[in-house]
Amino acid sequence: MINGVFNFLFLVLAAVIFGMSVYALVHAARVPTNAFVSAGKLQKKIWLLILALATLLSGGGALGYFNDFMLVGGFRFIGLNGIGLFSILAVIAATIYIVDVKPAVKGMGRGNSGPYGPW
């Protein structure tokens, strides 16, 4: 019983890591290229590459953990099979983007916008 609870919690954690990576990648794709340069951050292409790799690695980890969870369930503790080093690197990359880069590029490069929206 307790193994099933821990396995489910790690499955949710793997899904959250994947969700963070997807969110950061989508946000980075929507921000204009010059906003990164204006904010003094890495170029957009580099961030897209980092976040695409983070999304692929965390998605693979989450899928692998989901397959193990469906196979084993609560019979034995799976451990950190799906949440390995690459998933940890993915959550670090997504966190750095969300906490540091996203606020710096927020609202830059939107063109003519006044206090009440674009005009």
Salt bridges, closest charged atoms under 4 A:
ASP100 OD2 - LYS41 NZ 3.17
